[in-house]
Amino acid sequence: MLLAAVGVLVAGTAQAAAGCAVTYQVSSQWQGGFGANVSVTNLGDAINGWRLTWTFPAGQRVTQAWNATVTAAGDDVTAANVGYNAAIATNASVSFGFNGSWSGTNPSPTSFALNGVACTGGVGPTTVPPTSTPPTTPPPTTPPPTTPPPAGDAMAAVAAMQPGWNLGNSLDAVGADETAWGNPRITEALLDNVKAQGFKSVRIPVTWSAHLGSAPNYPIEAAYLNRVKEVVDWALADDLYVMINIHHDSWQWINTMPTDRTTVLAKYNAIWTQLASTFRGSSPKLVFESVNEPQFTGSSGDAQNATLLAELNTSFHRIVRASGGNNATRLLVLPTLHTSSEQARIDELVATFNALNDRNLIATVHYYGYWPFSVNVAGGTHFDATTQKDLTDSFDRVYDAFVAKGIPVIVGEYGLLGFDRHTGTIEQGEKLKFFEYFGHYARARKLTTMLWDNGQHLGRTSFQWSDPELIAQIKSSWTTRSGTASSDLVFNSKSSAISAKTLTLNLNGTTFQGLRQGSTDLVQGTDYTVSGSQLTLTAAALTRLTGSRAYGVNATLHARFSAGVPWRINIITYDRPVLGNATGTTSAFTIPTQFRGDQLATMEAKYADGSNAGPHDWTSFKEFDVTFQPDYTGNSIALTSDFFAAVTDNAPVTLTFHFWSGEKVTYKVTRSGSTVTGTTA
């Protein structure tokens, strides 16, 4: 709905020419509510400080506004400038927007006045001064953004943020203190070490729910806000880009927006209003992210989800921009629903970007890999073609939708979901291949990436990496590719004669340089041969390397390539694992296991009729750690209470344990109430 009102008012007491035109547009409307955009054009002499007044014809009310301060007395409404948009030159325009409520009908206002002058489109020689003096707020020291800002700035800044790191499970912890989830208090030394590790940006997730006062202002606890600012300032002092957000609030209370929109929006807007004010003067290297992994409970479906998220993202954008200072051009990060890279979710965010038309915006998604591989379920034990395609499809979609059109993208979190338990859920070599390819393809698609670290990677006080091999691969992938191989494990059965073993090299654009054990180079033609991509270790070399043939890793080799990090190859002696009979309960059941040098890859569970048993009964392959857990030092395999909770009583289940050597060992368990018996099959 569009309304243009034009006109002129003449009086004899002032000497300035005056006139104005207003465009009032209802941008969206829903049951009981609507959104509107208002554009005011000054047709007279330049003014500094403005008030636009109008009267609603059908009892409508403004519930929220941006880029203006809106007050009302009944149906009479006044919108006044905020600091950065006080000045309107001749023939220049300012715009603001609001959300409102209505009942019955929602007709547009028919007349407007700017500083007491009716907006009817002409220009008169004089104007009557307004009955009350308009605000004289001077323009901010930092000029407002160009419209839009110069192209390329956001892309360059986001490129400069690569690589990034997440300070997870600290200020985002749900509880009264940043130590609530087990991490120590953040120190300046930690941020110094993050910088020293080569990271250019740090994402500092923040959960606000436990630190908010009551309605209507929802004040943030001063001590907590000061603590957040202290940590942000430490990171900025290290010349890091910094991203802060609203984090676990997304599933704590923002998700109730479908049924409690007014409260959620009021609280959300209050948080961002306070944050925008607090950080208004902070370095442009501080970046705001509207909300982490947005989600909605009880909505009517995708359409409503998209509408609600667009409202949050748009409100966030307007609040920050209206606050002036460095916020006028600050980089702002907007997520898709669930930070998903599905095409439908991307399309929804594209629509929001198109509507906002602001070149200082960044899109964000998260990536935790192809789910079966990421948690090791459904047989997803390898970084195979399916797992790789999931990654390339995801990055291609965000590239095509955003990067190719000059909109930067940050992968705000990445990793593997199994890491939430421990990094051994996925076999080491397969894990390394995933991260090598992830870094490569992110570079190819010009995506900035931020490693999710909730304390499982970089020690918060030791400043040591829990998996040096993993971080070496990740760091290498920031700049180049590394060669890998079909496996990092070469097995020789102790009960059989040693024979030559062949691995397939994945050169990834590099060239193979040789094999080395420690500082000693192996001899090509004697210790190994290379034919195309096939690397064969000779029986003679394996015999020498395995020595007395004790179970486990007998020797470690490194394949070296022309670029990147070497590929580790463990030479292992094993025999078929042996399992023992056991009794226990559904809450405590372990199978005595002689691993004999082998390593467990996955477990299948089936009933006698061949149907799948246990959780995720759409697959026979169960989830590593969640349903079964190997203990190599304790010589056992535990079956969890989660597994037995999904097992039929008194229905024998045949388990098949798959080992990385290729061995398969079967075992039978029967649950009877809370009692479990296990026998070798």
Secondary structure, 3 states (H helix, E strand, C coil): CEEEEEECCCCCCCCCCECEEEEEEEEEEECCEEEEEEEEEECCCCEECCEEEEECCCCCEEEEEECCEEEEECCEEEEECCHHHCEECCCCEEEEEEEEECCCCCCCCCCEEECCEECEECCECCCCCCCCCCCCCCCCCCCCCCCCCCCCHHHHHHHHCCCEEECCCCCCCCCCCCCCCCCCCCCHHHHHHHHHCCCCEEEECCCCHHHECCCCCCCECHHHHHHHHHHHHHHHHCCCEEEEECCCHHHHCHHHCCCCHHHHHHHHHHHHHHHHHHCCCCCCCEEEECCCCCCCCCCCCHHHHHHHHHHHHHHHHHHHHHCCHHHHCCCEEEECHHHCCCHHHHHHHHHHHHHHCCCCEEEEEEECCCHHHHHCCCCCCCCCHHHHHHHHHHHHHHHHHCHHHCCCEEEEEECCHHHHCCHHHCCHHHHHHHHHHHHHHHHHCCCEEEECCCCCCECCCCCCECCHHHHHHHHHHCCCCCCEECCCEEEEECCCCCCCEEEEEECCCCCEEEEEECCEECCECCCEEEECCEEEECHHHHHHHHCCCCCEEEEEEEEEECCCCCEEEEEEEECCCEECCEEEECCEEEEEEECCCCCEEEEEEEECCCCECCCCCCCCECCECCCEEEECCCCEEEECHHHHHCCCCCCCEEEEEEECCCCEEEEEEEEECCEEEEEEC
